[in-house]
Amino acid sequence: QAVPTGKWRNDKFTTVDSVTVSPSSTPLISVVNENKKVRMNISNLAPSVLTADLKELFSSYSIDSASVHYGEKGNHLGTGEIVMKKKNAQRALTDFKGIAIDGSRIILAVVEGGVGSSIFNRVQIVKKVGRGGIQTR
């Protein structure tokens, strides 16, 4: 595919929640907003773990919400999520590393995008190109 000519627009990118500070003769330092809300995905949850259990377990991290995921037929999916400030999520990652709940060692991952944003901000137009391939715009 040919590269378009002319001036490029950066209208397909979102802003980053960090600031780069460059004091006179020191290296660049990235300052990240620690109060930003993030989602922490939890996987490998035992079927016995309920939303109330996650709320209780993470209560000291000032969480905004917690939920265990269930399928359409009500089956426990073994995953859940918690919404909290980024600084609290980093602390929880450290504190819960290697922890097992009801015999299942949980896996935590912080997801920074999508919290509090509309679905319309995350939708992209997709078109099919030859033989079932997909091209995004």
C-alpha positions in Angstrom: 0.0 0.0 0.0 1.3 3.4 -1.0 2.2 6.0 1.7 0.0 9.1 1.3 1.6 12.3 0.3 1.2 15.7 2.1 1.1 16.7 5.7 0.1 13.9 8.1 -2.7 14.6 10.6 -2.5 13.1 14.1 -6.3 12.9 14.5 -6.3 9.2 15.1 -4.4 9.3 18.4 -5.7 10.1 21.9 -3.8 12.2 24.4 -1.5 10.5 26.9 -2.0 11.0 30.6 1.6 11.7 31.3 3.9 14.7 31.1 7.5 14.8 30.1 9.6 17.1 32.2 13.0 18.2 30.9 15.1 20.2 33.4 18.2 21.9 32.0 20.8 19.1 32.1 19.0 16.1 33.5 17.5 13.2 31.5 13.8 13.2 30.6 11.5 12.1 33.4 7.9 10.8 32.8 5.4 11.9 35.5 2.3 9.8 35.4 -1.0 10.7 36.9 -1.3 8.3 39.8 -4.9 9.3 40.5 -6.1 8.2 37.1 -8.8 5.4 37.3 -7.7 2.0 35.9 -9.2 -1.4 35.7 -7.5 -4.4 37.2 -8.4 -7.6 35.5 -8.3 -10.7 37.7 -8.2 -14.2 36.2 -8.0 -17.8 37.4 -10.6 -17.1 40.1 -12.0 -20.2 41.8 -15.8 -20.7 41.0 -16.5 -20.1 44.7 -15.2 -16.4 44.6 -18.1 -13.9 44.5 -18.2 -10.1 43.9 -18.6 -9.6 47.7 -15.3 -11.5 48.2 -13.4 -9.2 45.8 -14.9 -6.1 47.5 -13.8 -7.4 50.9 -10.4 -8.5 49.8 -9.6 -5.2 48.0 -11.4 -2.9 50.5 -8.1 -1.4 51.8 -7.2 -0.1 48.3 -10.1 2.4 48.0 -11.8 0.6 45.1 -14.6 2.2 43.1 -16.1 -1.0 42.0 -15.6 -4.8 41.8 -17.3 -7.5 39.9 -17.0 -11.2 39.1 -17.8 -12.1 35.5 -20.5 -14.6 34.6 -21.6 -16.0 31.2 -25.0 -15.6 29.6 -26.2 -18.8 31.3 -25.0 -17.7 34.7 -21.8 -19.8 34.7 -18.8 -18.4 36.6 -16.1 -17.4 34.0 -13.2 -17.4 36.5 -12.5 -13.7 35.8 -13.3 -10.4 37.4 -12.3 -6.7 37.5 -11.8 -3.9 40.0 -11.7 -0.2 39.3 -9.4 1.9 41.4 -6.8 4.6 41.3 -3.6 3.7 39.4 -1.4 4.2 42.5 -3.6 1.7 44.5 -3.5 -0.8 41.6 0.3 -0.8 41.6 0.3 -1.5 45.3 -2.3 -4.3 44.9 -0.2 -5.9 42.1 2.7 -6.1 44.5 0.7 -7.2 47.5 -1.2 -9.9 45.8 1.6 -11.4 43.7 1.5 -15.2 44.1 -1.7 -15.2 46.2 -4.2 -18.1 45.9 -7.9 -17.7 46.7 -9.8 -20.9 47.5 -6.8 -22.9 46.0 -6.5 -21.0 42.7 -3.5 -18.7 42.2 -4.9 -15.4 40.9 -3.5 -13.5 38.0 -3.7 -9.7 38.0 -3.3 -7.3 35.1 -3.8 -3.5 35.0 -5.7 -2.2 32.0 -5.5 1.6 31.7 -7.9 2.3 28.8 -11.6 2.4 28.7 -12.5 3.4 32.3 -15.2 6.0 32.3 -15.2 6.5 28.6 -18.1 6.0 26.2 -18.2 3.0 23.9 -18.4 5.4 21.0 -14.9 6.7 21.8 -13.6 3.2 21.4 -15.4 2.1 18.2 -13.4 2.1 15.0 -14.6 1.7 11.4 -13.6 -1.6 9.9 -13.9 -2.7 6.3 -13.2 -6.1 4.8 -10.4 -6.3 2.2 -10.1 -9.3 -0.1 -10.4 -12.9 1.2 -11.9 -12.0 4.5 -9.0 -9.7 5.7 -9.8 -6.7 7.9 -8.5 -3.2 7.5 -9.0 -0.5 10.1 -9.2 3.1 9.4 
